[in-house]
């Protein structure tokens, strides 16, 4: 699981200024398998937000796509970077 900031030169709905990239970006959260194949993603959000911004809704989007394709997610091992390290997120994953 990782977030990706992508530059947006022409604008759009979910675009905001990202200071460390010195440009306007969108942020998406992606979930991949252990081979790097993308399985699911959340809805794009404005680039000034960090990975944990509105993570409850994003996780629902990601898991909803997995459920729609009959991919079982209960008991899976999740490797996420330090941007996702919060007690709230770990508790949310335990519930799921």
Backbone as JSON Lines, residues from 0, in Angstrom:
{"i":0,"aa":"X","n":[0.85,-1.16,0.0],"ca":[0.0,0.0,0.0],"c":[0.9,1.23,0.0]}
{"i":1,"aa":"X","n":[0.58,2.15,-0.89],"ca":[1.38,3.37,-0.95],"c":[0.57,4.48,-1.59]}
{"i":2,"aa":"X","n":[0.94,5.7,-1.28],"ca":[0.32,6.87,-1.89],"c":[1.21,7.41,-2.99]}
{"i":3,"aa":"X","n":[0.61,8.0,-4.0],"ca":[1.37,8.53,-5.12],"c":[0.9,9.94,-5.43]}
{"i":4,"aa":"X","n":[1.82,10.9,-5.35],"ca":[1.53,12.28,-5.73],"c":[1.89,12.44,-7.2]}
{"i":5,"aa":"X","n":[0.93,12.86,-7.99],"ca":[1.14,13.03,-9.43],"c":[0.9,14.48,-9.79]}
{"i":6,"aa":"X","n":[1.83,15.08,-10.52],"ca":[1.68,16.47,-10.96],"c":[0.5,16.61,-11.91]}
{"i":7,"aa":"X","n":[-0.2,17.71,-11.76],"ca":[-1.32,18.0,-12.65],"c":[-1.09,19.38,-13.26]}
{"i":8,"aa":"X","n":[-0.71,19.41,-14.48],"ca":[-0.4,20.68,-15.14],"c":[-1.65,21.4,-15.66]}
{"i":9,"aa":"X","n":[-2.72,20.67,-15.92],"ca":[-3.92,21.29,-16.49],"c":[-5.05,21.47,-15.5]}
{"i":10,"aa":"X","n":[-4.87,21.07,-14.24],"ca":[-5.91,21.23,-13.24],"c":[-6.82,20.02,-13.18]}
{"i":11,"aa":"X","n":[-7.95,20.19,-12.51],"ca":[-8.9,19.1,-12.34],"c":[-9.62,19.21,-11.02]}
{"i":12,"aa":"X","n":[-10.45,18.22,-10.72],"ca":[-11.25,18.25,-9.5],"c":[-10.43,18.09,-8.23]}
{"i":13,"aa":"X","n":[-9.53,17.13,-8.2],"ca":[-8.78,16.79,-6.99],"c":[-7.33,17.21,-7.1]}
{"i":14,"aa":"X","n":[-7.12,18.51,-7.2],"ca":[-5.77,19.05,-7.37],"c":[-5.51,20.09,-6.29]}
{"i":15,"aa":"X","n":[-4.33,20.02,-5.68],"ca":[-3.94,21.0,-4.68],"c":[-2.44,21.17,-4.67]}
{"i":16,"aa":"X","n":[-1.96,22.26,-4.1],"ca":[-0.53,22.58,-4.13],"c":[0.25,21.69,-3.17]}
{"i":17,"aa":"X","n":[1.29,21.07,-3.66],"ca":[2.2,20.24,-2.86],"c":[3.54,20.97,-2.79]}
{"i":18,"aa":"X","n":[3.88,21.48,-1.61],"ca":[5.07,22.3,-1.44],"c":[6.37,21.61,-1.79]}
{"i":19,"aa":"X","n":[6.53,20.35,-1.4],"ca":[7.8,19.68,-1.67],"c":[8.0,19.35,-3.14]}
{"i":20,"aa":"X","n":[6.93,19.36,-3.93],"ca":[7.06,19.16,-5.37],"c":[6.97,20.49,-6.12]}
{"i":21,"aa":"X","n":[6.67,21.56,-5.41],"ca":[6.53,22.9,-5.98],"c":[5.58,22.92,-7.18]}
{"i":22,"aa":"X","n":[4.49,22.2,-7.05],"ca":[3.49,22.17,-8.12],"c":[2.15,21.68,-7.55]}
{"i":23,"aa":"X","n":[1.15,21.73,-8.4],"ca":[-0.17,21.24,-8.02],"c":[-0.22,19.74,-8.34]}
{"i":24,"aa":"X","n":[-0.72,18.94,-7.37],"ca":[-0.72,17.5,-7.52],"c":[-2.04,16.89,-7.08]}
{"i":25,"aa":"X","n":[-2.22,15.63,-7.44],"ca":[-3.3,14.78,-6.92],"c":[-2.63,13.63,-6.18]}
{"i":26,"aa":"X","n":[-3.3,13.09,-5.19],"ca":[-2.77,11.98,-4.41],"c":[-3.74,10.81,-4.5]}
{"i":27,"aa":"X","n":[-3.23,9.61,-4.77],"ca":[-4.03,8.38,-4.79],"c":[-3.34,7.35,-3.92]}
{"i":28,"aa":"X","n":[-4.13,6.5,-3.29],"ca":[-3.61,5.39,-2.52],"c":[-3.82,4.12,-3.33]}
{"i":29,"aa":"X","n":[-2.75,3.34,-3.51],"ca":[-2.79,2.12,-4.31],"c":[-2.51,0.9,-3.44]}
{"i":30,"aa":"X","n":[-3.13,-0.21,-3.78],"ca":[-2.88,-1.49,-3.14],"c":[-2.42,-2.47,-4.21]}
{"i":31,"aa":"X","n":[-1.24,-3.04,-4.02],"ca":[-0.65,-3.97,-5.0],"c":[-0.4,-5.32,-4.33]}
{"i":32,"aa":"X","n":[-0.26,-6.36,-5.16],"ca":[0.12,-7.66,-4.63],"c":[1.64,-7.73,-4.49]}
{"i":33,"aa":"X","n":[2.16,-8.88,-4.07],"ca":[3.6,-8.99,-3.81],"c":[4.43,-9.0,-5.09]}
{"i":34,"aa":"X","n":[3.79,-9.03,-6.26],"ca":[4.5,-8.93,-7.53],"c":[4.46,-7.52,-8.11]}
{"i":35,"aa":"X","n":[3.79,-6.59,-7.41],"ca":[3.69,-5.22,-7.88],"c":[2.5,-4.96,-8.78]}
{"i":36,"aa":"X","n":[1.64,-5.97,-8.95],"ca":[0.44,-5.82,-9.77],"c":[-0.62,-5.05,-8.99]}
{"i":37,"aa":"X","n":[-1.13,-3.95,-9.55],"ca":[-2.12,-3.15,-8.84],"c":[-3.44,-3.92,-8.73]}
{"i":38,"aa":"X","n":[-3.97,-3.98,-7.5],"ca":[-5.24,-4.66,-7.24],"c":[-6.39,-3.69,-7.08]}
{"i":39,"aa":"X","n":[-6.12,-2.57,-6.44],"ca":[-7.19,-1.63,-6.13],"c":[-6.59,-0.26,-5.82]}
{"i":40,"aa":"X","n":[-7.44,0.76,-5.88],"ca":[-6.99,2.11,-5.52],"c":[-8.15,2.91,-4.96]}
{"i":41,"aa":"X","n":[-7.82,3.92,-4.19],"ca":[-8.83,4.83,-3.67],"c":[-9.09,5.95,-4.66]}
{"i":42,"aa":"X","n":[-10.08,6.76,-4.35],"ca":[-10.39,7.91,-5.19],"c":[-9.29,8.96,-5.05]}
{"i":43,"aa":"X","n":[-8.97,9.68,-6.12],"ca":[-7.95,10.74,-6.03],"c":[-8.39,11.83,-5.06]}
{"i":44,"aa":"X","n":[-7.42,12.34,-4.31],"ca":[-7.68,13.46,-3.41],"c":[-6.69,14.57,-3.75]}
{"i":45,"aa":"X","n":[-6.98,15.74,-3.26],"ca":[-6.15,16.91,-3.52],"c":[-4.74,16.71,-2.97]}
{"i":46,"aa":"X","n":[-3.75,17.18,-3.71],"ca":[-2.36,16.91,-3.41],"c":[-1.8,17.47,-2.13]}
{"i":47,"aa":"X","n":[-2.46,18.44,-1.51],"ca":[-1.9,18.99,-0.26],"c":[-2.17,18.08,0.94]}
{"i":48,"aa":"X","n":[-2.92,17.0,0.73],"ca":[-3.24,16.07,1.82],"c":[-2.22,14.95,1.91]}
{"i":49,"aa":"X","n":[-1.98,14.48,3.12],"ca":[-1.06,13.37,3.35],"c":[-1.78,12.03,3.17]}
{"i":50,"aa":"X","n":[-1.04,10.93,3.27],"ca":[-1.6,9.6,2.99],"c":[-2.73,9.21,3.93]}
{"i":51,"aa":"X","n":[-2.71,9.66,5.17],"ca":[-3.75,9.28,6.13],"c":[-4.98,10.17,6.09]}
{"i":52,"aa":"X","n":[-5.0,11.16,5.23],"ca":[-6.16,12.04,5.14],"c":[-7.37,11.23,4.71]}
{"i":53,"aa":"X","n":[-8.43,11.26,5.5],"ca":[-9.69,10.58,5.22],"c":[-9.47,9.1,4.86]}
{"i":54,"aa":"X","n":[-8.57,8.45,5.62],"ca":[-8.17,7.07,5.31],"c":[-9.33,6.09,5.47]}
{"i":55,"aa":"X","n":[-10.3,6.39,6.33],"ca":[-11.43,5.48,6.5],"c":[-12.21,5.33,5.19]}
{"i":56,"aa":"X","n":[-12.5,6.45,4.54],"ca":[-13.23,6.41,3.28],"c":[-12.38,5.77,2.18]}
{"i":57,"aa":"X","n":[-11.1,6.1,2.15],"ca":[-10.2,5.53,1.14],"c":[-10.1,4.02,1.29]}
{"i":58,"aa":"X","n":[-9.98,3.54,2.54],"ca":[-9.9,2.1,2.77],"c":[-11.19,1.41,2.35]}
{"i":59,"aa":"X","n":[-12.33,2.05,2.61],"ca":[-13.62,1.49,2.17],"c":[-13.66,1.37,0.64]}
{"i":60,"aa":"X","n":[-13.16,2.38,-0.07],"ca":[-13.1,2.33,-1.54],"c":[-12.23,1.16,-2.0]}
{"i":61,"aa":"X","n":[-11.05,1.05,-1.4],"ca":[-10.1,0.01,-1.8],"c":[-10.67,-1.38,-1.53]}
{"i":62,"aa":"X","n":[-11.17,-1.6,-0.32],"ca":[-11.72,-2.92,0.02],"c":[-13.0,-3.21,-0.73]}
{"i":63,"aa":"X","n":[-13.78,-2.17,-1.04],"ca":[-15.0,-2.36,-1.82],"c":[-14.69,-2.88,-3.22]}
{"i":64,"aa":"X","n":[-13.65,-2.35,-3.84],"ca":[-13.24,-2.85,-5.16],"c":[-12.78,-4.3,-5.08]}
{"i":65,"aa":"X","n":[-12.07,-4.64,-4.0],"ca":[-11.62,-6.03,-3.84],"c":[-12.82,-6.96,-3.65]}
{"i":66,"aa":"X","n":[-13.78,-6.54,-2.84],"ca":[-14.97,-7.36,-2.61],"c":[-15.78,-7.54,-3.89]}
{"i":67,"aa":"X","n":[-15.87,-6.48,-4.71],"ca":[-16.62,-6.57,-5.97],"c":[-16.02,-7.59,-6.92]}
{"i":68,"aa":"X","n":[-14.71,-7.82,-6.81],"ca":[-14.04,-8.77,-7.7],"c":[-13.78,-10.11,-7.01]}
{"i":69,"aa":"X","n":[-14.42,-10.32,-5.86],"ca":[-14.31,-11.58,-5.1],"c":[-12.88,-11.9,-4.67]}
{"i":70,"aa":"X","n":[-12.1,-10.87,-4.34],"ca":[-10.77,-11.08,-3.77],"c":[-10.9,-10.96,-2.26]}
{"i":71,"aa":"X","n":[-10.62,-12.06,-1.56],"ca":[-10.74,-12.09,-0.1],"c":[-9.57,-11.32,0.52]}
{"i":72,"aa":"X","n":[-9.87,-10.39,1.43],"ca":[-8.81,-9.59,2.04],"c":[-8.62,-9.89,3.53]}
{"i":73,"aa":"X","n":[-9.45,-10.72,4.1],"ca":[-9.32,-11.03,5.53],"c":[-8.07,-11.87,5.78]}
{"i":74,"aa":"X","n":[-7.24,-11.42,6.72],"ca":[-6.04,-12.14,7.11],"c":[-4.84,-11.9,6.22]}
{"i":75,"aa":"X","n":[-4.93,-10.97,5.29],"ca":[-3.79,-10.69,4.42],"c":[-2.74,-9.86,5.16]}
{"i":76,"aa":"X","n":[-1.5,-10.01,4.75],"ca":[-0.4,-9.21,5.28],"c":[-0.31,-7.93,4.47]}
{"i":77,"aa":"X","n":[-0.28,-6.79,5.16],"ca":[-0.22,-5.5,4.48],"c":[1.11,-4.83,4.78]}
{"i":78,"aa":"X","n":[1.82,-4.47,3.74],"ca":[3.09,-3.75,3.87],"c":[2.84,-2.32,3.4]}
{"i":79,"aa":"X","n":[2.88,-1.38,4.34],"ca":[2.65,0.03,4.02],"c":[3.84,0.84,4.52]}
{"i":80,"aa":"X","n":[4.12,1.97,3.88],"ca":[5.25,2.79,4.31],"c":[4.91,3.55,5.59]}
{"i":81,"aa":"X","n":[5.88,4.28,6.11],"ca":[5.72,4.95,7.41],"c":[4.66,6.05,7.38]}
{"i":82,"aa":"X","n":[4.25,6.5,6.21],"ca":[3.19,7.51,6.11],"c":[1.84,7.0,6.59]}
{"i":83,"aa":"X","n":[1.7,5.69,6.72],"ca":[0.44,5.09,7.17],"c":[0.5,4.64,8.62]}
{"i":84,"aa":"X","n":[1.59,4.94,9.32],"ca":[1.78,4.45,10.68],"c":[1.02,5.32,11.67]}
{"i":85,"aa":"X","n":[-0.17,4.86,12.03],"ca":[-0.95,5.53,13.07],"c":[-1.8,4.49,13.79]}
{"i":86,"aa":"X","n":[-2.07,4.75,15.04],"ca":[-2.88,3.82,15.83],"c":[-4.27,3.71,15.24]}
{"i":87,"aa":"X","n":[-4.84,4.82,14.8],"ca":[-6.17,4.82,14.22],"c":[-6.25,3.9,12.98]}
{"i":88,"aa":"X","n":[-5.25,3.98,12.11],"ca":[-5.24,3.16,10.9],"c":[-5.05,1.69,11.26]}
{"i":89,"aa":"X","n":[-4.16,1.38,12.19],"ca":[-3.96,-0.01,12.6],"c":[-5.23,-0.59,13.22]}
{"i":90,"aa":"X","n":[-5.93,0.2,14.04],"ca":[-7.2,-0.25,14.62],"c":[-8.25,-0.49,13.54]}
{"i":91,"aa":"X","n":[-8.28,0.39,12.54],"ca":[-9.22,0.24,11.43],"c":[-8.94,-1.04,10.64]}
{"i":92,"aa":"X","n":[-7.67,-1.34,10.41],"ca":[-7.31,-2.57,9.71],"c":[-7.66,-3.81,10.54]}
{"i":93,"aa":"X","n":[-7.5,-3.73,11.87],"ca":[-7.9,-4.85,12.73],"c":[-9.39,-5.12,12.63]}
{"i":94,"aa":"X","n":[-10.2,-4.09,12.53],"ca":[-11.64,-4.26,12.4],"c":[-12.01,-4.93,11.08]}
{"i":95,"aa":"X","n":[-11.28,-4.62,10.03],"ca":[-11.59,-5.16,8.7],"c":[-11.09,-6.59,8.58]}
